[in-house]
Amino acid sequence: MDLGAVFTPGEGEDNLRGGKIATEPDSDGRVEVVTPGFSDDLRHGPCPVMPRGELMPKRGDRCLVAFDEGRRPWVIAWEPA
């Protein structure tokens, strides 16, 4: 599929952001994140986390946050762990 057919120029630019895990995972494995490029104070979440086996992110880990069509955040990758 040609991505040019899916996205128009400028569309989707804000769907991925670098972030930082702001809280330890809750009982459902969700975390809150901040996106320093946007705001150091505004927390997003609780966000679902893409699992990596038994490993879960920790507070302070760098992460990649994806926003779906409803602008709901998802942590799709993190480091270290």
Backbone hydrogen bonds in HBPLUS format (Angstrom, degrees):
<---DONOR---> <-ACCEPTOR-->    atom                        ^
c    i                          cat <-CA-CA->   ^        H-A-AA   ^      H-
h    n   atom  resd res      DA  || num        DHA   H-A  angle D-A-AA Bond
n    s   type  num  typ     dist DA aas  dist angle  dist       angle   num
A0005-ALA N   A0002-ASP O   2.93 MM   3  5.54 150.5  2.02 114.6 122.9     1
A0006-VAL N   A0003-LEU O   2.92 MM   3  5.01 141.0  2.07 100.9 112.9     2
A0007-PHE N   A0003-LEU O   2.88 MM   4  6.07 170.5  1.89 172.4 171.3     3
A0011-GLU N   A0008-THR O   2.90 MM   3  5.44 159.9  1.94 139.5 145.7     4
A0015-ASN N   A0012-GLY O   3.19 MM   3  5.26 166.8  2.21 111.5 113.1     5
A0067-PHE N   A0015-ASN O   2.79 MM  52  4.94 151.0  1.87 142.2 149.3     6
A0017-ARG N   A0065-VAL O   2.87 MM  48  5.23 151.7  1.95 147.3 156.3     7
A0065-VAL N   A0017-ARG O   2.81 MM  48  5.23 178.4  1.81 165.5 165.4     8
A0019-GLY N   A0063-CYS O   2.78 MM  44  5.01 160.8  1.82 149.1 146.4     9
A0063-CYS N   A0019-GLY O   2.91 MM  44  5.01 155.1  1.97 128.2 126.3    10
A0020-LYS N   A0034-VAL O   2.87 MM  14  5.45 147.0  1.98 155.4 163.4    11
A0034-VAL N   A0020-LYS O   3.01 MM  14  5.45 157.0  2.06 151.6 158.6    12
A0021-ILE N   A0061-ASP O   2.86 MM  40  5.37 163.9  1.88 158.4 163.5    13
A0060-GLY N   A0021-ILE O   2.80 MM  39  5.16 171.9  1.80 140.1 142.8    14
A0022-ALA N   A0032-GLU O   2.76 MM  10  5.38 162.2  1.79 144.2 146.5    15
A0026-ASP N   A0030-ARG O   2.83 MM   4  5.41 155.4  1.89 146.7 153.6    16
A0029-GLY N   A0026-ASP O   2.86 MM   3  5.10 162.5  1.90 114.3 118.8    17
A0031-VAL N   A0047-CYS O   3.09 MM  16  5.23 149.5  2.19 137.9 142.1    18
A0047-CYS N   A0031-VAL O   2.59 MM  16  5.23 166.9  1.60 152.5 155.3    19
A0033-VAL N   A0044-HIS O   2.94 MM  11  5.29 156.1  2.00 146.4 154.2    20
A0044-HIS N   A0033-VAL O   2.79 MM  11  5.29 162.1  1.82 155.9 162.2    21
A0038-PHE N   A0035-THR O   2.75 MM   3  5.50 158.2  1.80 128.6 136.1    22
A0039-SER N   A0035-THR O   2.80 MM   4  5.80 160.5  1.83 151.3 154.9    23
A0075-VAL N   A0048-PRO O   2.94 MM  27  6.24 171.6  1.95 171.6 169.8    24
A0050-MET N   A0075-VAL O   2.94 MM  25  6.26 155.4  2.00 168.5 176.2    25
A0055-LEU N   A0052-ARG O   3.12 MM   3  5.42 147.0  2.23 135.6 130.4    26
A0061-ASP N   A0058-LYS O   3.02 MM   3  5.71 165.7  2.04 143.8 145.1    27
A0062-ARG N   A0079-GLU O   2.95 MM  17  5.45 127.2  2.23 163.1 176.9    28
A0079-GLU N   A0062-ARG O   2.90 MM  17  5.45 155.6  1.96 150.3 153.0    29
A0064-LEU N   A0077-ALA O   2.89 MM  13  5.24 155.5  1.95 142.7 142.9    30
A0076-ILE N   A0064-LEU O   3.01 MM  12  5.87 152.8  2.09 161.9 170.2    31
A0066-ALA N   A0074-TRP O   2.82 MM   8  5.18 163.4  1.85 157.6 160.1    32
A0074-TRP N   A0066-ALA O   2.76 MM   8  5.18 138.2  1.94 149.7 163.0    33
A0068-ASP N   A0072-ARG O   3.00 MM   4  5.43 160.0  2.04 146.1 147.1    34
A0071-ARG N   A0068-ASP O   2.78 MM   3  5.05 156.0  1.84 122.1 123.7    35
